[in-house]
Amino acid sequence: MEKRLLEYMAYLKDISEKAESGVFSEEELDVLRKQALVQIGFFQHERFIHLIVTMTFALMTVMTLMGICVTGYMPLIALMVLLLILLVPYIRHYYILENGTQTLYRYYDSLEKDRTSAKIKPFVQ
């Protein structure tokens, strides 16, 4: 998913730069905006699923640590180490998805800005 996200970010960056220079007609920009919204929706869904998985592993890790502290049962340390080994890549992957999705929002906003007239101001922070 990371590779797909990075490729789509590069594609959308290229499209938004071309749109600023006026390469596309209004109809082509509408199609590109719709496609971008669909792809952003896919990445949002992926991000949400990975948030749930990451939070579940974090909760299990904390519960295991609490179990070690309360019971003193040392074999739980092996379980905690395994959970930490899995948690670190999940956090990294979620971080990439979150930042990539935010970048896609900015590219979409730049495409939307090109469409708006002087009467309608786009929402851009």
C-alpha positions as CSV (number, residue, x, y, z in Angstrom):
1,M,0.0,0.0,0.0
2,E,2.9,2.3,0.7
3,K,4.2,2.0,-2.8
4,R,0.8,2.6,-4.3
5,L,0.3,5.7,-2.1
6,L,3.7,7.1,-3.1
7,E,3.0,6.5,-6.8
8,Y,-0.4,8.1,-6.6
9,M,1.0,11.1,-4.7
10,A,3.5,11.6,-7.4
11,Y,0.8,11.3,-10.1
12,L,-1.5,13.8,-8.3
13,K,1.4,16.2,-7.8
14,D,2.1,16.1,-11.5
15,I,-1.5,16.6,-12.4
16,S,-1.9,19.5,-10.0
17,E,1.2,21.2,-11.4
18,K,-0.2,20.8,-15.0
19,A,-3.6,22.0,-13.9
20,E,-2.0,25.2,-12.5
21,S,-0.5,25.9,-15.9
22,G,-3.8,25.4,-17.7
23,V,-3.1,22.2,-19.6
24,F,-6.5,20.6,-18.9
25,S,-10.0,21.6,-20.0
26,E,-12.7,22.1,-17.3
27,E,-14.2,18.7,-18.2
28,E,-10.9,17.0,-17.8
29,L,-10.4,18.6,-14.5
30,D,-13.8,17.5,-13.3
31,V,-12.9,13.9,-14.2
32,L,-9.5,14.2,-12.5
33,R,-11.2,15.6,-9.3
34,K,-13.7,12.8,-9.2
35,Q,-11.0,10.2,-9.7
36,A,-8.9,11.9,-6.9
37,L,-11.9,11.7,-4.5
38,V,-12.3,8.0,-5.2
39,Q,-8.7,7.3,-4.6
40,I,-8.6,9.5,-1.4
41,G,-11.6,7.5,-0.2
42,F,-9.7,4.2,-0.7
43,F,-6.7,5.6,1.2
44,Q,-9.0,6.9,4.0
45,H,-10.5,3.5,4.4
46,E,-7.0,1.9,4.5
47,R,-5.9,4.4,7.1
48,F,-9.0,3.7,9.3
49,I,-8.4,0.0,9.2
50,H,-4.7,0.4,10.1
51,L,-5.7,2.8,12.9
52,I,-7.9,0.1,14.4
53,V,-5.1,-2.6,14.0
54,T,-2.4,-0.3,15.5
55,M,-4.6,0.7,18.4
56,T,-5.5,-2.9,19.1
57,F,-1.8,-4.0,19.2
58,A,-0.9,-1.0,21.4
59,L,-3.7,-1.9,23.8
60,M,-2.6,-5.5,23.9
61,T,1.0,-4.4,24.5
62,V,-0.1,-2.2,27.4
63,M,-2.3,-4.9,28.8
64,T,0.6,-7.4,28.7
65,L,2.9,-4.9,30.4
66,M,0.2,-4.4,33.1
67,G,-0.1,-8.2,33.4
68,I,3.6,-8.5,34.0
69,C,3.6,-5.8,36.6
70,V,0.6,-7.1,38.5
71,T,1.2,-10.9,38.3
72,G,5.0,-10.9,38.0
73,Y,4.6,-13.8,35.5
74,M,7.9,-13.4,33.5
75,P,7.0,-15.6,30.4
76,L,4.6,-12.7,29.5
77,I,7.8,-10.7,28.6
78,A,8.1,-12.9,25.5
79,L,4.6,-12.0,24.4
80,M,5.2,-8.3,25.0
81,V,8.4,-8.4,22.9
82,L,6.5,-10.0,20.1
83,L,3.8,-7.4,20.3
84,L,6.3,-4.6,20.3
85,I,8.0,-6.1,17.3
86,L,4.7,-6.0,15.4
87,L,3.7,-2.6,16.8
88,V,6.6,-0.7,15.5
89,P,6.0,-1.5,11.8
90,Y,2.2,-0.9,12.3
91,I,3.0,2.6,13.7
92,R,5.3,3.3,10.8
93,H,2.8,2.2,8.3
94,Y,0.0,4.2,9.9
95,Y,2.2,7.3,10.0
96,I,2.9,7.0,6.2
97,L,-0.8,6.5,5.5
98,E,-1.8,9.5,7.6
99,N,0.8,11.9,6.1
100,G,0.1,10.6,2.6
101,T,-3.6,11.1,2.9
102,Q,-3.0,14.7,4.2
103,T,-0.8,15.3,1.2
104,L,-3.5,14.0,-1.1
105,Y,-6.0,16.5,0.5
106,R,-3.6,19.4,-0.4
107,Y,-3.3,18.2,-4.0
108,Y,-7.0,17.9,-4.3
109,D,-7.5,21.3,-2.8
110,S,-5.1,22.8,-5.4
111,L,-7.2,21.1,-8.2
112,E,-10.4,22.5,-6.6
113,K,-8.8,26.0,-6.3
114,D,-8.2,26.0,-10.1
115,R,-12.0,25.4,-10.7
116,T,-13.4,28.1,-8.4
117,S,-14.4,31.4,-9.7
118,A,-13.8,34.8,-8.0
119,K,-17.3,34.5,-6.4
120,I,-16.6,31.2,-4.6
121,K,-13.6,31.0,-2.4
122,P,-12.1,27.5,-1.9
123,F,-11.3,26.2,1.6
124,V,-7.6,26.2,1.9
125,Q,-5.7,26.6,5.1
